[in-house]
């Protein structure tokens, strides 16, 4: 791991340090997890935006799905 320096507002740092999980696991552990969560959320949002864009731009020819409505089978109960 690599040590880094960050700057943080003193009141925010005091609130962070007062948190029980920060006190038990340490600042670094919580900041690593928060950073990983942030990056994972950004990745999910990017993938979601890419899907939306792809489907928004997709065009389906007018008769593309015609005739398929009777091809599926519903399971019997």
C-alpha positions as a Python dict, from the first residue, in 0.01 Angstrom:
ca = {
    (1, 'X'): (0, 0, 0),
    (2, 'X'): (103, 355, -56),
    (3, 'X'): (72, 628, 206),
    (4, 'X'): (-95, 948, 86),
    (5, 'X'): (-178, 1288, 230),
    (6, 'X'): (-517, 1451, 204),
    (7, 'X'): (-662, 1775, 334),
    (8, 'X'): (-996, 1778, 510),
    (9, 'X'): (-1204, 2044, 681),
    (10, 'X'): (-1139, 2023, 1056),
    (11, 'X'): (-1506, 1990, 1150),
    (12, 'X'): (-1555, 1713, 893),
    (13, 'X'): (-1246, 1533, 1025),
    (14, 'X'): (-1370, 1564, 1383),
    (15, 'X'): (-1706, 1416, 1286),
    (16, 'X'): (-1532, 1139, 1091),
    (17, 'X'): (-1301, 1057, 1382),
    (18, 'X'): (-1599, 1048, 1623),
    (19, 'X'): (-1762, 767, 1424),
    (20, 'X'): (-1748, 429, 1598),
    (21, 'X'): (-1646, 233, 1289),
    (22, 'X'): (-1365, 479, 1217),
    (23, 'X'): (-1249, 443, 1577),
    (24, 'X'): (-1250, 63, 1559),
    (25, 'X'): (-1115, 9, 1208),
    (26, 'X'): (-912, 325, 1155),
    (27, 'X'): (-929, 613, 911),
    (28, 'X'): (-737, 437, 637),
    (29, 'X'): (-958, 129, 630),
    (30, 'X'): (-1275, 337, 607),
    (31, 'X'): (-1132, 570, 342),
    (32, 'X'): (-1020, 269, 135),
    (33, 'X'): (-1368, 117, 153),
    (34, 'X'): (-1540, 447, 74),
    (35, 'X'): (-1308, 500, -223),
    (36, 'X'): (-1375, 147, -353),
    (37, 'X'): (-1752, 201, -310),
    (38, 'X'): (-1730, 533, -495),
    (39, 'X'): (-1541, 380, -787),
    (40, 'X'): (-1779, 81, -807),
    (41, 'X'): (-2080, 316, -810),
    (42, 'X'): (-1921, 528, -1083),
    (43, 'X'): (-1857, 213, -1289),
    (44, 'X'): (-2219, 92, -1245),
    (45, 'X'): (-2350, 436, -1340),
    (46, 'X'): (-2128, 443, -1650),
    (47, 'X'): (-2245, 97, -1759),
    (48, 'X'): (-2608, 197, -1699),
    (49, 'X'): (-2564, 518, -1898),
    (50, 'X'): (-2397, 323, -2181),
    (51, 'X'): (-2689, 76, -2194),
    (52, 'X'): (-2944, 358, -2194),
    (53, 'X'): (-2758, 535, -2472),
    (54, 'X'): (-2728, 219, -2678),
    (55, 'X'): (-3098, 136, -2648),
    (56, 'X'): (-3200, 498, -2700),
    (57, 'X'): (-3012, 503, -3030),
    (58, 'X'): (-3130, 157, -3139),
    (59, 'X'): (-3391, 146, -3409),
    (60, 'X'): (-3610, -155, -3462),
    (61, 'X'): (-3757, -192, -3809),
    (62, 'X'): (-4136, -157, -3805),
    (63, 'X'): (-4215, -525, -3874),
    (64, 'X'): (-3912, -672, -3695),
    (65, 'X'): (-4113, -850, -3424),
    (66, 'X'): (-4425, -925, -3622),
    (67, 'X'): (-4543, -1285, -3597),
    (68, 'X'): (-4343, -1374, -3287),
    (69, 'X'): (-4622, -1311, -3036),
    (70, 'X'): (-4749, -1672, -3060),
    (71, 'X'): (-4406, -1837, -3050),
    (72, 'X'): (-4353, -1827, -2675),
    (73, 'X'): (-4489, -2086, -2435),
    (74, 'X'): (-4610, -2020, -2083),
    (75, 'X'): (-4527, -2288, -1827),
    (76, 'X'): (-4816, -2496, -1704),
    (77, 'X'): (-4893, -2467, -1337),
}
